[in-house]
Amino acid sequence: MADPRETRVLLEHAEDPALRTIDGYRGYGGYATLEKAYREMEQDEVLKELEDSGLRGRGGAGFSMGKKASFLPRGEMAKYLCCNADESEPGAFKDRELMQRNPHQLIEGIAIAALAADAGHAFIFIRGEYAEQADILDAAVAEAYEAGYLGKDILGCRRDLELVVHRGAGAYICGEETALLDALEGKRGNPRLKPPFPAVQGLYGGPTLINNVETLSNVPKIVANGAEWFKGFGTEQSPGTKVVSISGGVRRPGNYEVELGIPTRELIFGLAGGPEPGHEIKAFYPGGSSSPVLTPAELDLPYSFEAMGEAGSMLGSGSIIVADDRVSIPHMALRTARFYHHESCGKCAPCREGTNWTVKMLERVVRGEATPMDLDIISSVQQNIIGHCLCVLGDSMAMPVSAMVNKFRDEFERVIAEAGMPIAIVQGAPEALGAAT
Ligand SMILES: Cc1cc2nc3c(=O)[nH]c(=O)nc-3n(C[C@H](O)[C@H](O)[C@H](O)COP(=O)(O)O)c2cc1C
């Protein structure tokens, strides 16, 4: 059941299992917007609605979806649309729920976005571990083909769209948009040098629009109700609702759909129930494990792209991981660095060497072999990683590690001094919270 404090737009009717079927989805008005768009709208009208809505990408960078679609060149060449369903960042599990509960909303969004991008081929790149969701999507795509919403001559409108669900092989780096393209082409998933950006030269060298599952799931509602309706939710710079994944040291972890701009405290304490009785929040990642951690002093900030940015962090994929007072921040930093080191593709030196070196230094910290001066060196190395990598995987480690060392320096110094202190493990989430491995 939805919490009354939520604003459910994407997750509306999500509790109804029939929503997964095409009949159930159509029962709630599904595919009416696709019919309207294909029968009555020109490419530029769809594009304008998306641009005017101010919809920002929900996969991490928060770039304007409509603007990105408008970057694709016009002309007869083959163009592509890729839906990024890789969702491998620790803390993020909202795309899984959107695909599992409402696969047709995503398919309808892809078909309408393909109209805006003039793409004839679309792919859903889904992380390999999401086998159940991939099966659900396969079944839904087959139903959409059967109903004439995909394939050749859609609804007799002389437009074609082929949609393929492609299962990844389980590498976090394949969520990076250009690595995703290489993986789709059958190569090892390594990031490409940018520019050229995918909108100009992407899949098989053709112009390609890449968007996240949640971004594309917003498209039918925006085109159905108009940009002004969408802007009625959220803030001026962060319009719309957001499905926020909340995990870690809270009583009710889960996905909650809220208007952007809601106080962060309302998300963590109101919806997710706050920390376990007798415990307090020590820190939280506001936008997945790649976002610089914030402290309880920042709990009253609005949960929006702009407020998180102004606080020196980011909204990212919209995934909050809470660390309570039982979590050792130096161990959480080490756990974070180990993840990114393991997932680094090794193509560029700052990331390959920087993540490796940071893990080794943080291991020295928790073993009590480091000196306080090493903390300065760790911080300065993170600054040399940020902005110097082929993609932002290296930054994704350096930003949170740097924030942890700077904001919790006393604790790092204490851990060095008292090496061997017992490490508390929060029940149920030791891995996510940085327990010693
Ligand atoms: C290492 C890495 C992993 C990423 N993983 C994902 C992912 O799993 N899903 C996603 O949508 N975006 C991911 N991104 C961001 C994508 O590169 C890209 O910005 C996004 O898919 C664009 O969609 P949007 O504009 O709708 O947010 C990742 C980026 C990096 C650097």
The ligand as an SDF file (V2000), in Angstrom:
LIG
                    3D

 31 33  0  0  0  0  0  0  0  0999 V2000
   30.0830    3.8770  -13.8730 C   0  0  0  0  0  0  0  0  0  0  0  0
   28.7280    4.4080  -14.2590 C   0  0  0  0  0  0  0  0  0  0  0  0
   27.6100    3.6020  -14.0960 C   0  0  0  0  0  0  0  0  0  0  0  0
   26.3560    4.0730  -14.4710 C   0  0  0  0  0  0  0  0  0  0  0  0
   25.2750    3.2630  -14.2910 N   0  0  0  0  0  0  0  0  0  0  0  0
   24.0520    3.6910  -14.6900 C   0  0  0  0  0  0  0  0  0  0  0  0
   22.9180    2.8410  -14.5630 C   0  0  0  0  0  0  0  0  0  0  0  0
   23.0010    1.7030  -14.0840 O   0  0  0  0  0  0  0  0  0  0  0  0
   21.7130    3.3220  -14.9800 N   0  0  0  0  0  0  0  0  0  0  0  0
   21.5790    4.5730  -15.5280 C   0  0  0  0  0  0  0  0  0  0  0  0
   20.4860    4.9520  -15.9310 O   0  0  0  0  0  0  0  0  0  0  0  0
   22.6380    5.3950  -15.6570 N   0  0  0  0  0  0  0  0  0  0  0  0
   23.8570    4.9750  -15.2680 C   0  0  0  0  0  0  0  0  0  0  0  0
   24.9370    5.8050  -15.4340 N   0  0  0  0  0  0  0  0  0  0  0  0
   24.7210    7.1170  -16.0890 C   0  0  0  0  0  0  0  0  0  0  0  0
   24.7200    6.9490  -17.6150 C   0  0  0  0  0  0  0  0  0  0  0  0
   26.0610    7.0760  -18.0970 O   0  0  0  0  0  0  0  0  0  0  0  0
   23.8660    7.9990  -18.3160 C   0  0  0  0  0  0  0  0  0  0  0  0
   24.2030    9.2650  -17.8400 O   0  0  0  0  0  0  0  0  0  0  0  0
   22.3630    7.7820  -18.1230 C   0  0  0  0  0  0  0  0  0  0  0  0
   21.9780    6.4930  -18.5090 O   0  0  0  0  0  0  0  0  0  0  0  0
   21.5860    8.7830  -18.9530 C   0  0  0  0  0  0  0  0  0  0  0  0
   20.2170    8.6600  -18.7120 O   0  0  0  0  0  0  0  0  0  0  0  0
   19.3670    9.8380  -18.0700 P   0  0  0  0  0  0  0  0  0  0  0  0
   19.7780   11.0900  -18.7730 O   0  0  0  0  0  0  0  0  0  0  0  0
   17.9660    9.4570  -18.3090 O   0  0  0  0  0  0  0  0  0  0  0  0
   19.7210    9.8840  -16.6260 O   0  0  0  0  0  0  0  0  0  0  0  0
   26.2170    5.3720  -15.0260 C   0  0  0  0  0  0  0  0  0  0  0  0
   27.3570    6.1770  -15.1810 C   0  0  0  0  0  0  0  0  0  0  0  0
   28.5910    5.7050  -14.7830 C   0  0  0  0  0  0  0  0  0  0  0  0
   29.7790    6.5800  -14.9580 C   0  0  0  0  0  0  0  0  0  0  0  0
  1  2  1  0
  2  3  1  0
  2 30  2  0
  3  4  2  0
  4  5  1  0
  4 28  1  0
  5  6  2  0
  6  7  1  0
  6 13  1  0
  7  8  2  0
  7  9  1  0
  9 10  1  0
 10 11  2  0
 10 12  1  0
 12 13  2  0
 13 14  1  0
 14 15  1  0
 14 28  1  0
 15 16  1  0
 16 17  1  0
 16 18  1  0
 18 19  1  0
 18 20  1  0
 20 21  1  0
 20 22  1  0
 22 23  1  0
 23 24  1  0
 24 25  2  0
 24 26  1  0
 24 27  1  0
 28 29  2  0
 29 30  1  0
 30 31  1  0
M  END
$$$$
